[in-house]
Amino acid sequence: GANRLVLVILRGGLDGLGAAPATGDADFAAARGPLAHYGAPPLQVDATFALHPSLVELHAMVGQREAAIVHAVGLPYRERSHFDAQQVLESGGTRPYELTTGWLGRALAVSGSKGQALNTTVPLVLRGRADVDTWAPSVLPDPSADLVARLERMYAGDPALATALERARQLRADTPMAMQDAAPATMAGNGPRPRAFVTLSRRAAEFLVQANGPQAAVLEIGGWDTHANQANPNGPLAAGLRQFDLGLAALRDGLVAGGAWNRTVVVVVSEFGREVAVNGTLGTDHGTGGVAFVLGGAVQGGRVVADWPGLAKGQRHEGRDLRITTDLRAVLKGVLGDHLRVARHSLDAEVFPGSQQMKPLQLVRG
């Protein structure tokens, strides 16, 4: 019966103005140029904001008041390195490499809860003192009974290895055959590609609805570094958003079926946004401000949360980027405090050190 949290990391720097265009901003069309035109009309949310036409399921969740859009959001980090920005995003710090564990790992350790990474390794965001498992699809053949028996004998004198082996066996036993046969090639690169997201989302829901399942799960999707061909309505951004949207729907449906949707919050983040203007290859270069999505049955949705800075060149960060007006840590502090019941003093001192003056953003139903 405990509340559940799902973190989805979009690695590569999602174009927030592409995924959630500010169509009502008077400067939007001129600022974006060819990027302001889609293959179909954007899905209107309110007088100012819309969603990319590929995000049909997410738009429906907004209409059902189960999803909120947080715009002009970002990190204290203002440079444009993927590696440094992702480190800050996952560590919860203010500068790259000042913290070596992850904010979610620290939050779960405070509450004594378990986490699940839908990946081959534990991402930084979950590292710390928390109890964390990993799962990823594979087409490797099952180990023989003889090999497993030998491993058991070998690990018998080592409690850590013996426990890990037993947990791996239990995860395998609980995994449906369709999941076991999924191709691992989709897991390559900087995070799983969007086409793997539906499979991972279904499996995440299966873990989360178990009575003794994890309280938090982390999924990753790569492929958002759209330096070229972004304006193509059938290009990589539109295709990636379609798979992302289908994955969100699969996650929701699995949680609904398992009775956990109403006590779940899903937070979708990226390490930074993109530049406002199109580049010479009809794409966008690395920027700063972007968008986050917060959805789930426990979310106070149906709205866009934004202190909108505007898109005129003089209103942009360094004349280039959507300016950040909401710190992403305020979003995360609100969800962890209101939903996972992490105490405010722990959020300020352990989970996001040095954030005492930052007020949590309230996005969860009371």
Kinemage of the C-alpha trace (Angstrom):
@kinemage 1
@onewidth
@group {chain A} dominant
@subgroup {mainchain}
@vectorlist {calphas} color= white
{ca gly a 1} P 0.000 0.000 0.000
{ca ala a 2} L 2.976 2.365 0.035
{ca asn a 3} L 3.192 5.208 -2.463
{ca arg a 4} L 5.257 4.678 -5.597
{ca leu a 5} L 7.588 6.965 -7.564
{ca val a 6} L 8.851 6.496 -11.119
{ca leu a 7} L 11.686 8.651 -12.466
{ca val a 8} L 12.127 8.753 -16.249
{ca ile a 9} L 15.392 10.321 -17.464
{ca leu a 10} L 15.433 11.517 -21.080
{ca arg a 11} L 19.147 11.461 -21.841
{ca gly a 12} L 20.526 13.744 -24.511
{ca gly a 13} L 18.715 16.987 -23.746
{ca leu a 14} L 15.043 17.038 -24.764
{ca asp a 15} L 13.893 20.145 -26.647
{ca gly a 16} L 11.281 21.394 -24.187
{ca leu a 17} L 9.846 23.828 -26.724
{ca gly a 18} L 9.494 20.983 -29.192
{ca ala a 19} L 7.734 18.660 -26.750
{ca ala a 20} L 5.627 21.408 -25.132
{ca pro a 21} L 5.498 24.397 -27.500
{ca ala a 22} L 4.470 27.823 -26.204
{ca thr a 23} L 2.197 28.435 -29.158
{ca gly a 24} L 0.498 31.365 -27.443
{ca asp a 25} L 3.721 33.289 -26.924
{ca ala a 26} L 3.730 36.189 -29.404
{ca asp a 27} L 7.381 35.479 -30.276
{ca phe a 28} L 7.082 31.697 -30.623
{ca ala a 29} L 6.734 31.421 -34.408
{ca ala a 30} L 9.476 33.933 -35.210
{ca ala a 31} L 11.839 32.547 -32.589
{ca arg a 32} L 11.498 28.915 -33.691
{ca gly a 33} L 11.278 29.369 -37.448
{ca pro a 34} L 10.709 26.001 -39.183
{ca leu a 35} L 10.570 24.281 -35.783
{ca ala a 36} L 7.253 26.013 -35.105
{ca his a 37} L 5.589 23.887 -37.806
{ca tyr a 38} L 4.465 20.324 -37.092
{ca gly a 39} L 3.020 17.644 -39.335
{ca ala a 40} L -0.254 17.981 -37.425
{ca pro a 41} L -1.699 20.664 -35.152
{ca pro a 42} L -0.153 20.732 -31.654
{ca leu a 43} L -2.410 19.434 -28.894
{ca gln a 44} L -3.576 22.540 -27.066
{ca val a 45} L -3.409 22.558 -23.254
{ca asp a 46} L -4.304 26.184 -22.541
{ca ala a 47} L -4.091 29.568 -24.231
{ca thr a 48} L -0.283 29.593 -24.101
{ca phe a 49} L 0.935 25.994 -24.157
{ca ala a 50} L 0.389 22.856 -26.189
{ca leu a 51} L 1.942 19.416 -26.535
{ca his a 52} L 3.656 17.888 -29.557
{ca pro a 53} L 1.102 16.027 -31.714
{ca ser a 54} L 2.887 12.751 -30.928
{ca leu a 55} L 2.022 13.056 -27.215
{ca val a 56} L -1.601 11.946 -27.495
{ca glu a 57} L -1.698 9.835 -24.320
{ca leu a 58} L 0.064 12.451 -22.230
{ca his a 59} L -2.359 15.091 -23.503
{ca ala a 60} L -5.266 12.881 -22.453
{ca met a 61} L -3.756 12.554 -18.962
{ca val a 62} L -3.499 16.338 -18.732
{ca gly a 63} L -7.176 16.541 -19.692
{ca gln a 64} L -8.023 13.997 -16.993
{ca arg a 65} L -6.067 16.097 -14.457
{ca glu a 66} L -3.528 13.317 -13.984
{ca ala a 67} L -0.564 15.121 -15.527
{ca ala a 68} L 1.082 18.519 -15.131
{ca ile a 69} L 3.644 20.278 -17.314
{ca val a 70} L 6.427 22.205 -15.574
{ca his a 71} L 8.013 24.595 -18.075
{ca ala a 72} L 11.107 26.799 -18.100
{ca val a 73} L 12.617 24.344 -15.610
{ca gly a 74} L 16.255 23.381 -15.172
{ca leu a 75} L 19.305 22.819 -13.021
{ca pro a 76} L 21.718 25.126 -11.197
{ca tyr a 77} L 24.207 24.011 -13.877
{ca arg a 78} L 24.163 26.425 -16.827
{ca glu a 79} L 26.800 24.958 -19.157
{ca arg a 80} L 26.169 22.619 -22.082
{ca ser a 81} L 28.031 19.368 -21.388
{ca his a 82} L 25.873 16.244 -21.406
{ca phe a 83} L 28.164 14.470 -18.957
{ca asp a 84} L 28.372 17.303 -16.438
{ca ala a 85} L 24.663 18.136 -16.676
{ca gln a 86} L 23.621 14.509 -16.196
{ca gln a 87} L 25.916 14.235 -13.185
{ca val a 88} L 24.265 17.276 -11.586
{ca leu a 89} L 20.793 16.023 -12.523
{ca glu a 90} L 21.352 12.653 -10.850
{ca ser a 91} L 23.488 13.693 -7.902
{ca gly a 92} L 21.227 16.558 -6.825
{ca gly a 93} L 24.144 18.918 -6.370
{ca thr a 94} L 24.833 22.372 -7.751
{ca arg a 95} L 28.149 21.645 -9.483
{ca pro a 96} L 29.410 18.597 -11.388
{ca tyr a 97} L 31.033 15.909 -9.246
{ca glu a 98} L 30.610 17.652 -5.879
{ca leu a 99} L 28.392 14.709 -4.837
{ca thr a 100} L 29.148 11.068 -5.604
{ca thr a 101} L 25.770 9.528 -4.719
{ca gly a 102} L 22.299 10.158 -6.101
{ca trp a 103} L 19.437 12.194 -4.654
{ca leu a 104} L 16.926 9.356 -5.014
{ca gly a 105} L 19.316 6.846 -3.467
{ca arg a 106} L 19.774 9.163 -0.493
{ca ala a 107} L 16.012 9.737 -0.203
{ca leu a 108} L 15.263 6.007 -0.226
{ca ala a 109} L 17.977 5.397 2.367
{ca val a 110} L 16.337 7.940 4.686
{ca ser a 111} L 13.016 6.083 4.491
{ca gly a 112} L 14.507 2.576 4.342
{ca ser a 113} L 12.765 1.882 1.011
{ca lys a 114} L 13.840 -0.179 -2.001
{ca gly a 115} L 14.584 1.036 -5.543
{ca gln a 116} L 14.582 -0.634 -8.951
{ca ala a 117} L 16.653 0.361 -11.988
{ca leu a 118} L 15.311 -0.808 -15.339
{ca asn a 119} L 18.814 -0.972 -16.774
{ca thr a 120} L 21.899 -3.158 -16.808
{ca thr a 121} L 23.592 -1.069 -14.101
{ca val a 122} L 22.493 1.115 -11.212
{ca pro a 123} L 22.380 4.744 -12.415
{ca leu a 124} L 23.992 7.436 -10.287
{ca val a 125} L 20.612 8.801 -9.175
{ca leu a 126} L 19.940 5.556 -7.237
{ca arg a 127} L 23.412 5.100 -5.778
{ca gly a 128} L 23.930 5.491 -2.066
{ca arg a 129} L 22.884 3.399 0.897
{ca ala a 130} L 19.547 2.370 -0.591
{ca asp a 131} L 18.531 -1.211 -1.401
{ca val a 132} L 18.506 -1.315 -5.223
{ca asp a 133} L 17.951 -4.053 -7.807
{ca thr a 134} L 18.474 -3.889 -11.569
{ca trp a 135} L 16.621 -5.559 -14.415
{ca ala a 136} L 17.157 -5.445 -18.176
{ca pro a 137} L 15.867 -7.628 -21.032
{ca ser a 138} L 18.232 -10.244 -22.431
{ca val a 139} L 18.340 -12.966 -25.085
{ca leu a 140} L 21.157 -14.834 -23.389
{ca pro a 141} L 20.262 -18.466 -22.733
{ca asp a 142} L 19.267 -19.506 -19.235
{ca pro a 143} L 22.227 -20.761 -17.180
{ca ser a 144} L 22.220 -24.523 -16.705
{ca ala a 145} L 21.171 -26.012 -13.387
{ca asp a 146} L 24.719 -27.317 -12.986
{ca leu a 147} L 26.200 -23.804 -13.389
{ca val a 148} L 23.751 -22.344 -10.876
{ca ala a 149} L 24.581 -25.108 -8.387
{ca arg a 150} L 28.304 -24.400 -8.773
{ca leu a 151} L 27.723 -20.687 -8.225
{ca glu a 152} L 25.736 -21.450 -5.089
{ca arg a 153} L 28.618 -23.511 -3.698
{ca met a 154} L 31.156 -20.860 -4.688
{ca tyr a 155} L 29.143 -18.027 -3.114
{ca ala a 156} L 28.117 -19.954 0.015
{ca gly a 157} L 30.825 -18.335 2.122
{ca asp a 158} L 30.080 -14.794 0.933
{ca pro a 159} L 26.737 -13.405 2.224
{ca ala a 160} L 26.688 -10.492 -0.250
{ca leu a 161} L 27.210 -12.682 -3.329
{ca ala a 162} L 24.865 -15.393 -2.073
{ca thr a 163} L 22.114 -12.806 -1.488
{ca ala a 164} L 22.691 -11.234 -4.920
{ca leu a 165} L 22.435 -14.620 -6.633
{ca glu a 166} L 19.210 -15.448 -4.834
{ca arg a 167} L 17.691 -12.064 -5.731
{ca ala a 168} L 18.687 -12.557 -9.373
{ca arg a 169} L 17.034 -15.983 -9.389
{ca gln a 170} L 13.862 -14.529 -7.892
{ca leu a 171} L 13.782 -11.682 -10.445
{ca arg a 172} L 14.181 -14.215 -13.248
{ca ala a 173} L 11.382 -16.382 -11.842
{ca asp a 174} L 9.047 -13.389 -11.635
{ca thr a 175} L 9.796 -12.186 -15.185
{ca pro a 176} L 7.249 -13.166 -17.894
{ca met a 177} L 8.696 -15.109 -20.823
{ca ala a 178} L 7.812 -12.283 -23.234
{ca met a 179} L 10.047 -9.979 -21.207
{ca gln a 180} L 12.836 -12.540 -20.971
{ca asp a 181} L 12.996 -12.808 -24.748
{ca ala a 182} L 13.242 -9.051 -25.436
{ca ala a 183} L 16.241 -8.067 -27.559
{ca pro a 184} L 19.097 -6.431 -25.637
{ca ala a 185} L 20.219 -4.419 -28.658
{ca thr a 186} L 17.719 -1.737 -27.692
{ca met a 187} L 19.698 -1.163 -24.498
{ca ala a 188} L 22.852 0.089 -26.242
{ca gly a 189} L 24.163 3.648 -26.224
{ca asn a 190} L 23.450 6.540 -23.892
{ca gly a 191} L 20.396 4.976 -22.295
{ca pro a 192} L 17.843 2.655 -23.946
{ca arg a 193} L 16.479 3.809 -27.273
{ca pro a 194} L 12.848 4.983 -27.352
{ca arg a 195} L 11.581 1.751 -28.945
{ca ala a 196} L 12.616 -0.156 -25.797
{ca phe a 197} L 10.681 2.148 -23.513
{ca val a 198} L 7.321 0.371 -23.853
{ca thr a 199} L 8.868 -2.942 -22.782
{ca leu a 200} L 10.676 -1.342 -19.858
{ca ser a 201} L 7.549 0.537 -18.776
{ca arg a 202} L 5.447 -2.616 -18.673
{ca arg a 203} L 8.084 -4.376 -16.599
{ca ala a 204} L 8.422 -1.406 -14.237
{ca ala a 205} L 4.681 -1.539 -13.567
{ca glu a 206} L 4.931 -5.258 -12.803
{ca phe a 207} L 7.631 -4.614 -10.213
{ca leu a 208} L 5.848 -1.659 -8.637
{ca val a 209} L 2.479 -3.369 -8.117
{ca gln a 210} L 3.990 -6.263 -6.164
{ca ala a 211} L 3.188 -6.189 -2.451
{ca asn a 212} L 6.901 -6.339 -1.594
{ca gly a 213} L 7.977 -4.412 -4.682
{ca pro a 214} L 10.201 -1.336 -4.867
{ca gln a 215} L 8.925 2.055 -3.800
{ca ala a 216} L 10.783 3.764 -6.649
{ca ala a 217} L 11.821 2.779 -10.168
{ca val a 218} L 14.120 4.531 -12.634
{ca leu a 219} L 13.875 4.250 -16.424
{ca glu a 220} L 16.066 5.916 -19.036
{ca ile a 221} L 15.594 6.786 -22.693
{ca gly a 222} L 18.346 8.018 -24.997
{ca gly a 223} L 18.160 9.664 -28.403
{ca trp a 224} L 17.139 13.255 -27.536
{ca asp a 225} L 20.283 15.022 -28.793
{ca thr a 226} L 18.481 16.391 -31.860
{ca his a 227} L 21.158 18.440 -33.616
{ca ala a 228} L 19.689 17.667 -37.054
{ca asn a 229} L 16.413 16.929 -38.841
{ca gln a 230} L 14.296 17.914 -35.857
{ca ala a 231} L 11.793 19.791 -38.011
{ca asn a 232} L 10.836 16.636 -39.940
{ca pro a 233} L 7.377 15.506 -38.718
{ca asn a 234} L 8.555 11.924 -39.279
{ca gly a 235} L 12.050 12.559 -37.912
{ca pro a 236} L 13.778 11.359 -34.752
{ca leu a 237} L 12.124 13.788 -32.331
{ca ala a 238} L 8.576 12.955 -33.437
{ca ala a 239} L 9.328 9.213 -33.525
{ca gly a 240} L 10.970 9.308 -30.110
{ca leu a 241} L 8.067 11.199 -28.582
{ca arg a 242} L 5.601 8.667 -30.018
{ca gln a 243} L 7.424 5.776 -28.341
{ca phe a 244} L 7.798 7.773 -25.133
{ca asp a 245} L 4.049 8.465 -25.162
{ca leu a 246} L 3.219 4.794 -25.724
{ca gly a 247} L 5.538 3.854 -22.874
{ca leu a 248} L 3.821 6.259 -20.492
{ca ala a 249} L 0.485 4.711 -21.450
{ca ala a 250} L 1.855 1.189 -20.879
{ca leu a 251} L 3.172 2.213 -17.477
{ca arg a 252} L -0.174 3.755 -16.537
{ca asp a 253} L -2.172 0.764 -17.751
{ca gly a 254} L 0.021 -1.664 -15.806
{ca leu a 255} L -0.265 0.379 -12.635
{ca val a 256} L -4.030 0.762 -13.065
{ca ala a 257} L -4.408 -3.003 -13.526
{ca gly a 258} L -2.341 -3.620 -10.406
{ca gly a 259} L -4.224 -1.062 -8.317
{ca ala a 260} L -1.221 1.248 -7.834
{ca trp a 261} L -1.871 4.138 -10.245
{ca asn a 262} L -3.697 6.288 -7.685
{ca arg a 263} L -0.686 6.168 -5.369
{ca thr a 264} L 1.966 6.717 -8.048
{ca val a 265} L 3.815 9.812 -9.254
{ca val a 266} L 5.906 9.709 -12.445
{ca val a 267} L 8.499 12.465 -12.953
{ca val a 268} L 10.046 12.929 -16.413
{ca val a 269} L 13.247 14.986 -16.627
{ca ser a 270} L 16.142 15.739 -18.985
{ca glu a 271} L 19.586 17.161 -18.273
{ca phe a 272} L 18.946 20.399 -20.187
{ca gly a 273} L 16.842 21.900 -22.959
{ca arg a 274} L 17.884 23.156 -26.384
{ca glu a 275} L 18.528 26.531 -27.953
{ca val a 276} L 15.389 28.379 -29.002
{ca ala a 277} L 16.459 29.028 -32.600
{ca val a 278} L 16.918 26.402 -35.281
{ca asn a 279} L 20.491 25.580 -36.323
{ca gly a 280} L 21.896 25.104 -39.818
{ca thr a 281} L 20.887 21.444 -40.025
{ca leu a 282} L 17.233 21.982 -39.031
{ca gly a 283} L 17.898 20.865 -35.494
{ca thr a 284} L 18.767 22.473 -32.180
{ca asp a 285} L 21.963 22.765 -30.183
{ca his a 286} L 22.487 22.329 -26.448
{ca gly a 287} L 20.646 24.832 -24.265
{ca thr a 288} L 19.603 25.262 -20.639
{ca gly a 289} L 15.885 25.699 -19.800
{ca gly a 290} L 13.520 22.886 -20.688
{ca val a 291} L 10.389 21.050 -19.596
{ca ala a 292} L 9.486 18.384 -17.040
{ca phe a 293} L 6.346 16.268 -16.845
{ca val a 294} L 4.744 15.072 -13.609
{ca leu a 295} L 1.946 12.528 -13.960
{ca gly a 296} L 0.099 9.832 -12.076
{ca gly a 297} L -3.078 9.190 -10.153
{ca ala a 298} L -1.645 11.073 -7.174
{ca val a 299} L -0.824 14.217 -9.185
{ca gln a 300} L -2.722 17.483 -9.051
{ca gly a 301} L -2.695 17.781 -12.826
{ca gly a 302} L -4.552 19.445 -15.646
{ca arg a 303} L -2.255 22.475 -15.673
{ca val a 304} L 0.988 24.049 -16.788
{ca val a 305} L 3.221 25.293 -13.974
{ca ala a 306} L 5.439 28.043 -15.350
{ca asp a 307} L 6.820 31.449 -14.509
{ca trp a 308} L 7.082 32.070 -18.227
{ca pro a 309} L 10.133 34.188 -19.188
{ca gly a 310} L 9.180 34.790 -22.841
{ca leu a 311} L 10.951 33.897 -26.068
{ca ala a 312} L 12.066 37.267 -27.438
{ca lys a 313} L 15.834 37.304 -27.868
{ca gly a 314} L 16.308 39.752 -25.007
{ca gln a 315} L 14.347 37.442 -22.695
{ca arg a 316} L 16.512 34.401 -23.385
{ca his a 317} L 19.472 33.146 -21.369
{ca glu a 318} L 22.605 34.475 -23.101
{ca gly a 319} L 20.330 35.484 -25.956
{ca arg a 320} L 20.067 31.813 -26.928
{ca asp a 321} L 18.114 29.592 -24.537
{ca leu a 322} L 14.802 29.384 -22.771
{ca arg a 323} L 15.597 31.001 -19.425
{ca ile a 324} L 15.205 28.851 -16.306
{ca thr a 325} L 12.676 30.268 -13.853
{ca thr a 326} L 11.939 27.075 -11.855
{ca asp a 327} L 14.695 24.980 -10.287
{ca leu a 328} L 14.134 21.290 -10.942
{ca arg a 329} L 15.090 20.554 -7.340
{ca ala a 330} L 11.941 22.380 -6.206
{ca val a 331} L 9.877 19.915 -8.265
{ca leu a 332} L 11.738 16.922 -6.851
{ca lys a 333} L 11.608 18.204 -3.268
{ca gly a 334} L 7.853 18.636 -3.567
{ca val a 335} L 7.313 15.091 -4.839
{ca leu a 336} L 9.654 13.480 -2.299
{ca gly a 337} L 8.177 15.430 0.587
{ca asp a 338} L 4.485 15.282 -0.258
{ca his a 339} L 4.409 11.822 -1.854
{ca leu a 340} L 7.208 9.740 -0.309
{ca arg a 341} L 6.967 11.599 3.010
{ca val a 342} L 10.667 12.416 3.236
{ca ala a 343} L 11.050 14.966 6.041
{ca arg a 344} L 11.876 18.542 5.073
{ca his a 345} L 15.065 18.620 7.148
{ca ser a 346} L 16.293 15.487 5.330
{ca leu a 347} L 15.470 17.015 1.947
{ca asp a 348} L 17.386 20.176 2.821
{ca ala a 349} L 20.418 18.574 4.458
{ca glu a 350} L 20.856 15.121 2.881
{ca val a 351} L 18.878 14.709 -0.323
{ca phe a 352} L 19.548 18.164 -1.813
{ca pro a 353} L 22.298 19.690 0.344
{ca gly a 354} L 22.306 23.464 0.467
{ca ser a 355} L 18.693 23.843 -0.722
{ca gln a 356} L 17.282 25.113 2.573
{ca gln a 357} L 15.995 28.333 1.015
{ca met a 358} L 14.258 26.536 -1.866
{ca lys a 359} L 10.549 26.032 -1.355
{ca pro a 360} L 9.186 22.679 -2.623
{ca leu a 361} L 6.762 22.893 -5.535
{ca gln a 362} L 3.407 21.328 -4.674
{ca leu a 363} L 2.241 19.001 -7.439
{ca val a 364} L 0.752 16.102 -5.472
{ca arg a 365} L -2.872 15.856 -4.400
{ca gly a 366} L -3.502 16.658 -0.735
